[in-house]
Each structure stands twice: as structure tokens, then as C-alpha cells.
């Protein structure tokens, strides 16, 4: 908070100096580090593609037995709303029209300009933007849910600095993320209320003044505070789903009441042009184009648009990436990467085609030729002037204003949740007052900067500060690849059978009761009490015996049990190496319907028709086999088998 207040005061009381300093910093970054931004984003996109096609894609963001917390519908809705939902409302019409009026290479207002306008719009809002978010979210989710590290930005550095992430370096990284998120959300709130104010002015004649915008920020912040207090499931998820439905309805309205056939054909052609030129656009720095003295020309356009977007997406990636990580537990890396990068991007590109190409056609066909001039004067009002050309424009524009407000609320409440988690070491069960504090702080910072005229300066600073974070991000990518390689070696080592499985004694004199007892265990489904008794009387003593023997060999070993007695696990501390964990937990399952008689019974007594298993789990998750029926000696043999495989894995790592 000291850093945040200091930057606000600097931008408020030293406005010319702050504006000049941050503007110079932004210009310097764009001029001297453009190649680095372009290369960084290309590497991030390549990494996501690599994860999708590699064998590492099967690894889950969490233990092997984990399941996703949210359905596909809820997941996509929250991805869409937190990622760039508000940007579509602001730039859906404005950006394609601006590129059409002033393209980087083509003749303004020509057919080539229209094609180029859609191609570069797709480029700015397509796969690259979502790849940046996907990489940050993947790193955070993998190390948090798979390896039990805090769900904060410091965890991304664990493969490189180990437990030092809990020291000053980790604190510095998390403080950087908190400050960047607060100013990112505050800057977007301050700049975004211009569009809300423009819409209300267009519809109801509400004056466009700073104090009206202050009132709007207070209202949006209050709604965001209520949402973040009610929690992720009740607040953010429901608002995101509402906005996705409204966005889809508005999209269909413009598509079917506009030039439908033209837009469908344009979407296919735009998509083809974008994909066929993807590599060229990714690395295009317009190096061989002349540099104009006034900053115009292709290289000036690159700094004003592409580098601006890359810096903006990177600066927002800690916030959006951490939020995406929070809602993606239980999904495989491949499913995660495909879902985060392809699904929202496909919808985003369809949106840009429907609104952008419709706006370009209105200008080209003289339906609304003044749209280009109006957009160049005030991009905030572009959407509402565009919708005025359709039937029921008043109602539709009112829905659009509602969507803009809800998008701001979802951005603000998800940002507040992320800051709250960062400030709490990754925990999301924080006190209500703390959530209110951070949600309110974003609104207060936005109001202070807007009234002082410091929003543009902080926007420039946010983009410039994306440069050091991109360095951190590349280092974290190296750490992720190292960990994935280790995971792959671990899976291969566990496929090696180093010792025979524990023998199942068939004689009548064995403690297990012979083959009849074994058969009885196959056809009867034990209840919870019986499995709890087995864990207490057989599994737990077996782990204690192994622990005592290992301690005799100088190893640091712990055996822990849950208060309910439904989980017991042994942990061997191997120092700088990966610890060995072997656990047994009691889990309930629905009884299989083997016969029609059992099927009828299960229908009558569905709630009580469950059975329980003593499932084995290791550090990477459940192993899908049951210990029930193992003797104490057999459990010890299984522990030793897994320990031997773990040691073989460590050997293969050398």
C-alpha cells in the first residue's frame, strides 16, 4: 500500500513530471525493446502449442485423481469475462474501423485496407493474447495444484530458486504483482467509465463529466465488492455466465439483422488470412520500412498498436493468469491449453468480424460514412453510434451499457480476489474486511488518478513495466519445462517393475483367510466403518513400522493421520531431492449394478448404496488401487515397492 499510495501521489502532485517520465520510459521500451517483446510473445505461443502436442499434455493441474471444479460452460464464461470481455465492447467496432481508415501498409479506405484491418485486428486479439494468459496461468496452476506451492506469482520461480521463494525474492515478486494488478484494474476502471458515460449520454443525455464518472466508478466498485464478498461461485461465476449470455444474444442480433451472408463469408476468409499469415505477422517488425520523423509509418504504427497490446496483455497476465489458474484445477494441461487459447479466441474473432466488418461495410457502402470520423474523434461512443443503425437501437444500446457495466464488475471483482490471494499467501478463505479493503482500494485509486489526470501516465507505466515481467516470465517458462521433464522421467521410472508385487497367500492358515476370504472381498462391498477399522488396525501400523525402520537408517520420516482417521500418510524427507509420500485414504464410491436385482435395489436405496476403499496415493495423486485385503506385511511390501521406484526415479534424474 505504501508503494501504491506513493505512485498515486507522484502521479497527482507531480503530474507533468510523472507523465513525462512514464511516457519517456514507454517510448524507450517500444523503440529499443520492440524486438524483445515480439520474440517473447512468439516464444510464449510456441510453448503453449508444444504443451498441446507433447506427451506432457496428459499431466493434470492437480493430483492424478482430481476432477475440474467447474463445468465447461462456467469455465468458459469466467475465462471470457476476466480475460478481455470489456475490450470487445470498446474495440469491437472501433479498432477495425481505425485500421481501415489508417492501415499500416495499404491504401486507406481501399479493399486491401479492409482486409488488412481485419487481419491485424485478429492478430491483436487472437491466439497471441490468450497464449500469454495461458502460460502464466499454466505455470501458477501447475506448481500450486500439482506440487502444493502457494497460488501466488512467487511459485513460478520454485524450479530455479527452490525454497528461497519464501524469502525476499518471493515477497518482491508478489508485491510487484499486487501493485501491477491494482493499477491495471484501476486504470481500466478509470478509462473504461468513459464508455459507460458515453453510452448513458447517448441514451439518456447524462452529461459527460468527471464527477459523473466518479459516481460510476463508485457504483461499479460497490457491485464488485458485493460480488467478491459473496465468493467465486455465487458472485463472479454467475455474473460471468450472465454476461456471456448477453454477449451471445447481442452478437446474434447484429449477425442476423446485419449482412448475415457477408459476415459469415468474411469470418471464414478473415480466419484463413489470419492463420496463413500467422508466422509472418508474429515476427514482423517492419524493419525494412522507412522510419518517419513524425513517428508515423509502419514502424510508428507497430509501436502504437502491436507493441502496446503485447505490453498490455503481459502487464495484465499476472492478474488474469492467476484468476484463470484459480478456476482451472483438475484439468489436464492439454485440455487447459486448448480451452484457454482456442475457445475464447474463436468467440473473440467472431465478435470482431461481426462488429468490425459491419462497421467497415457501413462506411464503404455509404450506409453510415461518418462512422470513421466519429470513431477517430471518440472511440468510446463508436459502439453506440454503430448500434443506432439497427432496429430497436435504444433497447439494444441499453443492453450494451449493461454489458459494459457487468464486464467492469467482473474485471474488478476478479482483480480484487487475485490481489486478496496474493496478499494472503495464496489463500482464498480470507476475512471479509480484507476483500472489501482491496476492492475499495482499486476504486479509490481509479478516482484519484482520474481527477488528477494521471491515468494516461499510469497506463504508460504499466506497459513499460511489462518489460521486466516478461524477463521473469521467460525464466519461469524454463522452470516449467524443467519440471515437466522431471514429471515425464518420473512416469517412465514408475513403469519399471523393480520387485514382484506382494504375494497374496492362498493357504487356509494365512491371516487373510485364504482364497475364500479373497473371493469374499471381491463380491462384498465394505462399508465405511470396516475400511476405517482396516486403516487403523493394518495400514497405519504398517506405515509406522516402515517409518521406524527408516529412522534407524538416519532418515527423517513422519507419519500423519487425519482427525477423522480416514487418511494416513508417510513422508520421507529427502533433503534437496523430491520427498517420498505414501498414503492411504478412505474413499466412497457408488456400488456397481452387477445384476438387475442389485440395480432395482440401488434405485430404492441410492443414498446408502455406497462402498468404500482404502486407496493408495503418492505425492502426484491417487494410484487407483485398493489395499483392502492386504495383510500388514503386504502393505509394508507395497510401501517398499513404491519407495524403490521413487529412488529409481531420483537415480534417473542424475
Residue pairs with C-beta under 8 A, 6 or more apart in sequence:
1 441
3 175
3 179
4 179
4 182
4 183
4 441
4 445
7 179
7 183
7 458
7 461
8 445
8 448
8 449
8 454
10 17
10 18
11 18
11 449
11 452
11 454
11 457
11 458
12 448
12 449
12 452
12 454
13 452
15 452
15 453
15 454
15 457
18 454
18 457
19 454
19 456
19 457
19 460
21 457
22 457
22 458
22 460
22 461
22 464
23 457
23 460
25 460
25 461
25 464
26 311
26 460
26 461
26 463
26 464
27 303
28 464
29 37
29 311
29 463
29 464
29 467
30 303
30 307
30 308
31 303
33 467
34 285
34 302
34 303
34 307
35 285
36 467
36 470
37 307
37 310
37 311
37 314
37 466
37 467
37 470
38 282
38 283
38 285
38 306
38 307
38 310
39 283
40 310
40 314
40 470
40 473
40 474
41 128
41 131
41 132
41 282
41 310
41 313
41 314
42 282
42 283
43 474
43 477
44 128
44 131
44 132
44 135
44 473
44 477
45 127
45 128
45 131
45 282
47 131
47 135
47 477
47 480
47 481
48 131
48 134
48 135
48 138
48 337
48 341
51 57
51 138
51 333
51 334
51 337
51 484
52 334
52 337
52 338
55 488
56 333
56 484
56 487
56 488
57 332
57 333
57 334
57 337
58 332
58 333
58 334
59 142
59 146
59 332
59 333
59 484
59 487
60 66
60 146
60 330
60 331
60 332
60 333
60 621
61 138
61 141
61 142
61 145
61 146
61 325
61 328
61 329
61 330
61 331
61 332
61 333
61 336
62 145
62 146
62 329
62 330
62 621
63 145
63 146
63 617
63 620
63 621
63 622
64 620
64 621
64 622
64 623
65 617
65 621
65 622
65 624
66 145
66 329
66 330
66 621
67 330
68 75
68 328
68 329
68 330
68 331
69 327
69 329
69 330
70 78
70 237
70 327
72 339
73 241
74 237
74 240
74 241
75 327
75 328
75 339
76 244
76 339
76 343
76 344
77 237
77 240
77 241
77 243
77 244
78 236
78 237
78 240
78 323
78 327
78 410
78 414
79 324
79 327
79 339
79 340
79 343
79 344
80 240
80 243
80 244
80 247
80 344
80 347
81 236
81 239
81 240
81 243
81 244
81 407
81 410
81 411
81 414
82 240
82 320
82 323
82 324
82 410
82 411
82 414
83 129
83 130
83 133
83 320
83 324
83 344
84 125
84 129
84 344
84 348
85 243
85 247
85 407
85 410
85 411
86 188
86 192
86 404
86 407
86 408
86 411
87 125
88 125
88 247
88 348
88 351
88 352
89 195
89 383
89 400
89 403
89 404
89 407
90 192
90 195
90 379
90 380
90 383
91 125
91 379
92 351
92 352
92 355
92 356
92 383
93 355
93 356
93 358
93 359
93 371
93 375
93 382
93 383
93 386
94 375
94 379
94 382
94 383
95 121
95 124
95 352
95 356
96 117
96 118
96 121
96 352
96 355
96 356
96 357
96 359
96 360
97 117
97 356
97 359
97 360
97 363
97 371
97 372
97 375
97 382
98 375
98 376
98 379
99 113
99 116
99 117
99 120
99 121
100 108
100 109
100 113
100 114
100 117
100 360
100 363
100 372
101 108
101 109
101 113
101 372
101 375
101 376
102 108
102 301
103 112
103 113
103 116
103 117
103 120
104 116
104 120
104 286
104 298
104 301
104 302
105 116
105 298
106 112
106 113
106 115
106 116
107 113
109 363
109 364
114 357
114 360
114 364
115 273
117 356
117 360
118 266
118 270
118 273
118 352
118 353
118 356
118 357
118 360
119 270
119 273
119 274
119 277
119 281
120 281
120 305
120 306
121 352
121 356
122 270
122 271
122 273
122 274
122 349
122 352
123 274
123 278
123 281
123 306
124 305
124 306
124 309
125 345
125 348
125 349
125 352
126 274
126 345
126 348
126 349
127 278
127 341
127 342
127 345
128 282
128 310
128 313
129 309
129 313
129 345
130 340
130 341
130 342
130 344
130 345
131 341
132 310
132 313
132 314
132 317
133 313
133 316
133 317
133 320
133 321
133 324
133 340
134 321
134 324
134 336
134 337
134 340
134 341
135 317
135 321
135 473
135 477
136 156
136 317
136 318
136 320
136 321
136 322
136 324
136 325
136 473
137 320
137 321
137 322
137 323
137 324
137 325
137 328
137 336
137 340
138 325
138 333
138 336
138 337
138 480
139 155
139 156
139 321
139 476
139 477
139 479
139 480
140 151
140 152
140 153
140 155
140 156
140 321
140 322
140 325
141 151
141 324
141 325
141 328
141 329
141 336
142 333
142 480
142 483
143 149
143 155
143 156
143 158
143 483
144 150
144 151
144 155
144 325
144 426
145 151
145 325
145 329
145 330
146 620
147 158
147 483
149 155
149 158
149 165
149 426
150 425
150 426
151 322
151 325
151 326
151 421
151 426
151 428
152 170
152 174
152 177
152 322
152 421
152 422
152 425
152 426
153 173
153 174
153 176
153 177
153 318
153 322
153 422
154 165
154 166
154 169
154 170
154 171
154 173
154 174
155 165
155 426
156 173
156 472
156 473
156 476
156 479
156 480
157 165
157 169
157 170
157 173
157 472
157 475
157 476
157 479
158 165
158 479
159 478
159 479
159 480
159 482
159 483
160 475
160 476
160 478
160 479
161 169
162 576
164 170
165 173
173 472
174 422
174 423
176 318
176 469
177 318
177 319
177 322
177 422
178 419
178 422
178 423
180 315
180 318
180 319
180 462
180 465
180 469
181 318
181 319
181 415
181 418
181 419
181 422
182 415
182 419
182 438
182 441
182 442
182 445
183 445
183 458
183 461
183 462
184 315
184 316
184 319
184 415
184 462
185 319
185 411
185 412
185 415
185 416
185 442
185 446
186 442
186 443
186 445
186 446
186 449
186 458
187 446
187 449
187 455
187 458
187 459
187 462
188 408
188 411
189 217
189 220
189 221
189 408
189 412
189 442
189 443
189 446
190 213
190 217
190 446
190 447
190 449
190 450
190 455
191 455
191 459
192 404
192 408
193 213
193 216
193 217
193 220
193 408
193 450
194 208
194 213
194 380
195 380
195 381
195 383
195 404
196 213
196 216
196 220
196 401
196 404
196 405
196 408
197 206
197 208
197 212
197 213
197 216
197 380
198 208
198 378
198 380
198 381
198 384
199 381
199 383
199 384
199 397
199 400
199 401
199 404
200 206
200 212
200 401
201 207
201 208
201 381
202 381
202 384
202 385
202 388
202 397
203 384
203 394
203 397
203 398
203 401
206 212
210 450
210 451
213 450
214 447
214 450
214 451
217 443
217 446
217 447
217 450
218 443
218 447
220 405
220 408
220 409
220 412
220 443
221 412
221 439
221 440
221 442
221 443
221 446
223 405
223 409
224 408
224 409
224 412
224 413
224 416
224 439
224 442
224 443
225 413
225 416
225 435
225 436
225 439
225 440
226 235
227 235
227 236
227 239
227 409
227 410
227 413
228 235
228 236
228 413
228 416
228 417
228 420
228 435
228 439
229 235
229 432
229 435
229 436
232 326
232 327
232 417
232 428
235 413
236 410
236 413
236 414
236 417
239 406
239 409
239 410
239 413
240 410
242 406
243 403
243 406
243 407
243 410
246 399
246 402
246 403
246 406
247 351
247 403
249 399
250 396
250 399
250 400
250 403
251 350
251 351
251 354
253 390
253 396
254 354
254 355
254 358
254 387
254 390
255 263
255 354
257 390
257 391
258 354
258 358
258 390
259 358
259 361
262 357
262 361
263 353
263 354
263 357
263 358
266 353
266 357
267 349
267 350
267 353
267 354
270 349
270 353
270 357
271 349
274 349
285 299
285 302
286 297
286 298
286 299
286 301
286 302
289 297
289 298
289 299
290 297
291 297
291 299
291 300
292 299
292 300
294 300
295 303
308 463
310 466
311 462
311 463
311 464
311 466
311 467
312 462
312 463
312 466
314 466
314 469
314 470
314 473
315 462
315 463
315 465
315 466
315 469
317 469
317 473
318 418
318 469
319 414
319 415
319 418
319 419
322 418
322 421
322 422
323 414
323 415
323 417
323 418
324 340
326 417
326 418
326 421
326 428
328 336
328 340
331 339
355 383
355 386
358 386
359 371
359 375
359 382
359 386
361 367
362 368
362 369
362 371
362 386
362 389
363 369
363 371
363 372
367 389
368 385
368 386
368 389
371 382
371 385
371 386
374 381
374 382
374 385
375 382
383 400
384 397
384 400
387 393
387 396
387 397
387 400
388 397
390 396
412 439
412 442
412 443
413 439
415 442
416 435
416 438
416 439
416 442
417 428
417 435
419 438
419 442
420 428
420 430
420 434
420 435
420 438
421 427
421 428
421 430
423 434
423 438
424 430
424 434
446 455
448 454
449 455
449 458
486 578
486 653
487 620
489 649
489 652
489 653
490 620
490 649
492 652
493 645
493 648
493 649
493 652
494 645
494 649
496 645
496 648
498 641
498 644
498 645
498 648
499 640
499 641
499 644
501 637
501 638
501 641
502 630
502 633
502 634
502 635
502 637
502 638
502 641
503 634
504 512
504 518
504 629
504 634
505 511
505 512
505 514
505 631
506 514
506 515
506 518
507 514
508 514
510 631
511 631
512 518
512 629
512 631
513 520
517 629
518 629
521 628
521 629
525 591
525 611
526 534
526 611
526 612
526 628
527 611
527 612
528 586
528 588
528 612
530 612
531 586
531 612
531 613
531 614
531 628
532 565
532 566
532 586
534 614
534 627
534 628
535 565
535 566
535 568
535 584
535 586
535 614
536 565
538 627
538 630
538 631
538 632
538 635
539 568
539 584
539 614
539 627
539 635
540 559
540 561
540 568
540 584
541 632
542 632
542 633
542 635
542 636
542 639
543 559
543 568
543 569
543 570
543 582
543 584
543 635
543 639
544 559
545 632
545 636
546 557
546 570
546 636
546 639
546 640
547 557
547 558
547 559
547 570
550 557
550 572
551 557
555 572
555 573
555 574
556 572
556 573
557 570
557 571
557 572
557 573
558 570
558 571
558 573
559 568
559 569
559 570
559 571
560 568
560 569
560 571
561 567
561 568
562 568
566 585
566 586
567 583
567 584
567 585
567 586
568 583
568 584
568 585
569 581
569 582
569 583
569 584
569 585
569 617
570 580
570 581
570 582
570 583
570 639
571 579
571 580
571 581
572 579
572 580
572 581
572 643
573 579
574 580
574 650
577 650
578 619
578 646
578 649
578 650
579 619
580 619
580 642
580 643
580 646
581 617
581 618
581 619
582 616
582 618
582 639
582 642
582 643
583 616
583 617
583 618
584 614
584 615
584 616
584 617
584 627
585 614
585 615
585 617
586 612
586 613
586 614
586 615
587 612
587 613
587 615
588 610
588 611
588 612
589 610
589 611
589 612
589 613
590 602
590 609
590 610
591 598
591 602
591 609
591 610
591 611
593 599
593 602
601 609
602 609
613 626
613 628
614 626
614 627
614 628
615 622
615 623
615 624
615 625
615 626
615 627
616 622
616 623
616 625
616 626
616 627
616 638
616 642
617 623
618 642
627 635
627 638
630 638
